[in-house]
Amino acid sequence: MGELLLVLMVAGCFGDDTIACDFRAESDRCQDRSGTQAASPLAFEATCEAAAGDYLDGPCPRSGIIGGCDIDDGDVIDWYYAPKTLADVEFACEGDGEVVPP
């Protein structure tokens, strides 16, 4: 039981919240980051804004998602929105990750 508590405490140090960078104004895409990828939200916010995205303190909006591309074992997922199609998502994900449903 003590080992489980230690694991849970250590996991909490790496951030369990999801943050996002919304590129939908330009490309019908939004990127979620969670786990260790969300451990430095200030750095990610600066990187997101430098890439012409809008930083979100929370996950990407779920309405209108066609599918996603898991590019880091669930810690980084690029979500694609209409008018993109599932074929567009598969093409974008090819060689970079695994297609995931909304």
Buried (B, 14 or more C-beta within 10 A) or exposed (E): EEEEEEEEEEEEEEBEEBBBBBBBEEBBBBBBBBBEBBBBBEEBBEEBEEEEBBBBEEBBBEEBBBBBBBBEEEBBBBBBBEEBEEEBBEEBBEEEBEBBEE
